């Protein structure tokens, strides 16, 4: 794993849910940060986390 990927992953893991302030989990298959507490998934586009509730996908 490259240093860039490690740094990027650490940055993503440091983010919290903007709704609940709970920890997020990374879903590499969907390129999303998942908030189980808020039942939302926030997209990561071109390496940039989109932490807007209006852009989040509700979890089924």
WOTAHU-V362486 format. One record per helix or strand of 2 or more residues. SS is the DSSP state (helix for helix, strand for strand). FROM is the first residue (numbers start at 1). TO is the last residue. If there is no record, write none. Layout:
ss->[SS,SS]
from->[FROM,FROM]
to->[TO,TO]
This chain:
ss->[helix,strand,strand,strand,strand,helix,strand]
from->[3,25,32,40,48,53,57]
to->[14,27,35,45,49,55,58]
